[in-house]
């Protein structure tokens, strides 16, 4: 896979490096400086945020399906 950015194509190894850098350094939910970071990094940050959203949706659905009594104890 190659992506055209900043006037040149990235090779596959560079794409992997940019994605790994995002995984190692970006915290889900933090602001992304889209004009500052490379588009491959930004795309990986977006993927990280989407993964967190999916996880939270799954957790919320699981929690909503768990029966609790009025005191908050499991039934």
N, C-alpha and C positions, 0 to 999 in steps of 0.2 A: 504494500500500500504506500502510495506517495501522496503528499499534500503540497499544494503550491501556496507558499506564504512568503511574504517579505521579499519578493523578487527571485526566489529560488525554490527548487524542490527539495524537500527533506527526504533523506533515504530512510529505509525501514529502521535502521539502528537508531537514527536520530529521533524518530517518532517514538520508539520504545523508551528512549532516554527522557524525552519531555514528559511522557505519560507517567513514568516512574517518579520523576521529580515532583509532579503534582501529587501523586499518591503519598510520597514521603513528606511533603511540606504543606499541603493544603489541608485545612480543617473544614469539614462539612459545615455549611451554613455561614462561613465567613464571606465577606464581600470579595468579589472578584474584580480586579482592576483590568477590565477588558481591553482598554487601550494601551495598557502597560505590558501585559503578558502576551506571549506567543499564542496563536490560535489553537495549537495542539494542546498546550497547557490549559487554556480556557475550556476547551471541549472536555478534557479529563476532569476538570473541576466541576463542570456541569454534570458529568456522569456520576461523580461522587455525591453530589447533591441529590440526584435522582435516586441513587441507591439508598440514601438516608430516608428520603420521602417514602419509598417503597417499604422500607423496614418499619417506619413509624406507622404507615397505613396498616400493615400486617399486624403490628402490635396492637393498634387501636381496635381493629376488628376482633382480634383474639380476646382482648380485654372486655369489649362490649358483649361478647358471647359467653363470658364467664359469669355464672349466677352468684350474686352477692345478696346478703340480707341487708336490712337497713343499717346495721352496725358496721358493715364493710367486711364481715366474715364470709368466707366461702360457704356456700350451702352444700 
